[in-house]
Amino acid sequence: MIQIYDDFLSDKAFLHIQSILFNPKFSWLWCDNIVHPPQCDELDDYQFYRVLYEEGNVNPQVLEDLMPIFNHPKINCGRVIRVKANCNPRSDRIVRNGFHIDTTVKCTTAIFYVNSNDGYTEFEDGTRVESIANRFVTFPSHLLHSGTTCTNQKRRVIINFNYYDYDETKETTKGSQ
């Protein structure tokens, strides 16, 4: 159910995406609560984020920048629902943000790790996926998971995807006919 792809993008494509999110001019937004209800100390319950894509709200430049991910043959991406970047600043200890799902829609959830650090994604069954730059992880949207902070870098940055793969796209199209 959980698929891990290391060295997912070419160096050129990966470095391009990383340079966008690590650019000092990239605008992050404040999120005062990561999951509801909060599952960690109130003072640790925050992150920075930026919605990069949502159905009905398309930025052509973002689509172009993320095309190497959308078009990657290993992920079978049919229709994108939402793409959101998350930035968790360094903390003095690893803080788990709390188990959640990103959407109630039956689809695929994926995480693209923008930098390597000692943070991780943990699943409710105890599985941990380490934050390794250029790693892409996919899993069914119903799996509870939690991100963390990191202690050995200034920030932990990931891009979260929710999408229908081609087979799921066919199913949703059939259901609406």
Steps between C-alpha positions, in 0.01 A plus 500: 500500500785741575734536202839673538694634202849633566686726254157566352584790269807576292749722681406793275124469565550443873735797545258724310212417736724527806631841385143633476402394853831606655504837327487780763233670286267198513196603705396259773171539687450442872289206620415527869362144532638206302235241584162529669471436785864573591705193598812676618581784737321820393833685471626237252178490296594717202668488163542705186324389184410599147229347284668456162203355314131440563235387255347813354796718604780439252828688483664412164852558636444260790371238258809540285734480802331185633454328163796263555311362803155490336641327192723252682424150367513335844206693647230465233361850573163550333338807656650722769274608786739707712870567548624671817851576620569480876791654686567399860771709668772328700418420860719389791328158499299306243132595530239274338221720367216250528335225300264615228384442145532774242165443332189289539505438125612148405818573305877477528697713745870558441786682665803639320792571735677823405789470745672237711470530876429292811123556475270235360148401406344251736199283421251378758637144474844626613663508156741791469625653178812709548529845343747447217530760227349396166299215657138453391258293705148399395222345705119474504335819625326318787829418680552709812842663501692771683787727408761622745744780555874447470796588720796491262396744225342847507178357359328187376332561164267262320246524221175316562293373205146368479413357160304237316713252316380406152299203631334714770423766236317239291301389808393855591404571137289182486325592824397841366345367179 
